[in-house]
Amino acid sequence: MVNSVVRLYVAKEQFPTLSIHSLRRFLMVARQGELRQRKQEDLANQSSCLTLVTK
């Protein structure tokens, strides 16, 4: 999994037209791209982590 993420990141750097959304979907594959937390604080934490990873 880590190698896949690294490859995708390198591809993103080489091809700036690669959608950031596709990277986020790839990272959230287990949750099928959904934020499923119940509490507002947990939702904010999950979305912040996702943003941090994809920057």
Legacy VTK file of the C-alpha trace (Angstrom):
# vtk DataFile Version 3.0
C-alpha trace
ASCII
DATASET POLYDATA
POINTS 55 float
0.000 0.000 0.000
2.770 2.450 0.892
4.508 1.849 -2.435
1.224 2.521 -4.233
0.798 5.824 -2.424
4.371 6.832 -3.209
3.910 5.929 -6.876
0.676 7.888 -7.031
2.345 10.888 -5.379
5.228 10.775 -7.854
2.768 10.516 -10.737
0.907 13.516 -9.339
4.129 15.527 -9.275
5.044 14.480 -12.811
1.542 15.017 -14.188
-0.003 18.050 -12.477
-3.300 17.425 -14.257
-3.849 14.320 -12.109
-6.899 15.083 -10.043
-6.415 15.593 -6.322
-9.804 13.948 -5.958
-8.524 10.697 -7.431
-5.724 10.674 -4.854
-8.245 11.263 -2.070
-10.483 8.478 -3.387
-7.467 6.163 -3.461
-6.589 6.980 0.145
-10.171 6.532 1.340
-10.875 3.293 -0.528
-11.795 1.392 2.639
-14.464 3.969 3.458
-15.493 4.233 -0.198
-14.689 7.941 -0.178
-17.164 8.800 2.554
-16.708 10.687 5.790
-18.646 8.542 8.250
-17.870 10.110 11.605
-20.811 11.147 13.776
-19.353 13.990 15.825
-18.445 17.319 14.242
-14.986 17.240 15.831
-14.301 13.760 14.409
-15.446 14.851 10.938
-13.144 17.865 11.081
-10.237 15.662 12.195
-10.775 13.103 9.420
-11.079 15.743 6.714
-8.028 17.638 8.024
-5.928 14.471 7.988
-7.052 13.702 4.454
-6.144 17.220 3.346
-2.746 16.988 5.050
-1.936 13.666 3.374
-2.906 14.876 -0.094
-0.976 18.162 -0.002
LINES 1 56
55 0 1 2 3 4 5 6 7 8 9 10 11 12 13 14 15 16 17 18 19 20 21 22 23 24 25 26 27 28 29 30 31 32 33 34 35 36 37 38 39 40 41 42 43 44 45 46 47 48 49 50 51 52 53 54
